[in-house]
Amino acid sequence: MSRQGLVLEKVVLLGRTFEEYARYFGLDACALQNQRVLDVAAGVSSFCAEANARGIRTTAFDQIYQLSPEAIQARCEPDLEAVTRNIALAKTYKWDFYKSPEGMRELRQRAYQSFLADYRTLGDQRYVAGSLPHLPFRDREFDVTLVSYLLFVYDDHFDYAFHKASLIEIMRVTANEARCYPIVTFEAQRSRHLATLQTDPDLKHFIFELVPTDFEFLIGSNYFLRIRRR
Ligand SMILES: C[S@@+](CC[C@H](N)C(=O)[O-])C[C@H]1O[C@@H](n2cnc3c(N)ncnc32)[C@H](O)[C@@H]1O
């Protein structure tokens, strides 16, 4: 079967804004005021910068934070350019929110510019380098952990073992709940790893809940996955 979706050879360096996270994770900014938030695979998203500016104590984690701001900046525009060009050809998106690839590009550009400004000044305080499936944090150090656009959506890049180990580690450092988005692939198919996780006997102490939202960009992406302990 020919592919209809965005074809990506690698995990791209694209960042989303606070507004986008809030929409697709169903976040209530007021309720987060007293919470410690971890953004896993945060990349060049401005969520961490914007959340802290709103008084939400947020830490960002990503493998790219071992790089200098200049090295990260050099990768932002080429990745954004390639995605903006290719996404126009994909048949797996709804454009109600962004209106056009150019509209999406403007938000992504704003996100990485805000991220870079924050990373340059507070890089060593809020941005922690490392690679899943390991997290360099204490047990239950955060109340809420978010994972946007790494798990499930790239399910042809990361196998089941990676997903399972990553989620166990995420729940180790999370006191209340983790949220993952999206749970569909770039082909707009629900990730094959989801059902396996839900029925894995090693994970029976977790509750996996699909929570509907009113935000849909990839077709079928109007759900996030909430994970809690039983
Ligand atoms: C598509 S970006 C998503 C960025 C952000 N979460 C957002 O939604 O705007 C994916 C990010 O995952 C990061 N990444 C890929 N593999 C990783 C791993 N094993 N551990 C931590 N981060 C990883 C990449 O560096 C990249 O920044």
The ligand as an SDF file (V2000), in Angstrom:
LIG
                    3D

 27 29  0  0  0  0  0  0  0  0999 V2000
    9.3670   16.0140   16.8370 C   0  0  0  0  0  0  0  0  0  0  0  0
   10.3410   16.5940   18.1620 S   0  0  0  0  0  0  0  0  0  0  0  0
    9.0960   16.9740   19.3590 C   0  0  0  0  0  0  0  0  0  0  0  0
    9.4580   18.1730   20.1800 C   0  0  0  0  0  0  0  0  0  0  0  0
    8.3830   18.6430   21.1630 C   0  0  0  0  0  0  0  0  0  0  0  0
    8.0390   17.6320   22.1100 N   0  0  0  0  0  0  0  0  0  0  0  0
    7.1570   19.1160   20.4330 C   0  0  0  0  0  0  0  0  0  0  0  0
    6.1670   18.3770   20.3300 O   0  0  0  0  0  0  0  0  0  0  0  0
    7.1760   20.2380   19.9240 O   0  0  0  0  0  0  0  0  0  0  0  0
   11.0050   15.0640   18.7770 C   0  0  0  0  0  0  0  0  0  0  0  0
   12.1230   15.2720   19.7850 C   0  0  0  0  0  0  0  0  0  0  0  0
   12.4920   13.9980   20.3280 O   0  0  0  0  0  0  0  0  0  0  0  0
   13.8650   14.0460   20.6300 C   0  0  0  0  0  0  0  0  0  0  0  0
   14.3460   12.6570   20.8010 N   0  0  0  0  0  0  0  0  0  0  0  0
   14.4810   11.6890   19.8720 C   0  0  0  0  0  0  0  0  0  0  0  0
   14.8940   10.5460   20.4390 N   0  0  0  0  0  0  0  0  0  0  0  0
   15.0290   10.8000   21.7680 C   0  0  0  0  0  0  0  0  0  0  0  0
   15.4220   10.0040   22.8930 C   0  0  0  0  0  0  0  0  0  0  0  0
   15.7370    8.7110   22.7670 N   0  0  0  0  0  0  0  0  0  0  0  0
   15.4560   10.5830   24.1060 N   0  0  0  0  0  0  0  0  0  0  0  0
   15.1220   11.8930   24.2650 C   0  0  0  0  0  0  0  0  0  0  0  0
   14.7380   12.6920   23.2480 N   0  0  0  0  0  0  0  0  0  0  0  0
   14.6860   12.1430   22.0100 C   0  0  0  0  0  0  0  0  0  0  0  0
   14.4730   14.7820   19.4590 C   0  0  0  0  0  0  0  0  0  0  0  0
   15.7510   15.3130   19.7810 O   0  0  0  0  0  0  0  0  0  0  0  0
   13.4130   15.8550   19.1940 C   0  0  0  0  0  0  0  0  0  0  0  0
   13.7310   17.0500   19.8460 O   0  0  0  0  0  0  0  0  0  0  0  0
  1  2  1  0
  2  3  1  0
  2 10  1  0
  3  4  1  0
  4  5  1  0
  5  6  1  0
  5  7  1  0
  7  8  2  0
  7  9  1  0
 10 11  1  0
 11 12  1  0
 11 26  1  0
 12 13  1  0
 13 14  1  0
 13 24  1  0
 14 15  1  0
 14 23  1  0
 15 16  2  0
 16 17  1  0
 17 18  1  0
 17 23  2  0
 18 19  1  0
 18 20  2  0
 20 21  1  0
 21 22  2  0
 22 23  1  0
 24 25  1  0
 24 26  1  0
 26 27  1  0
M  CHG  2   2   1   9  -1
M  END
$$$$
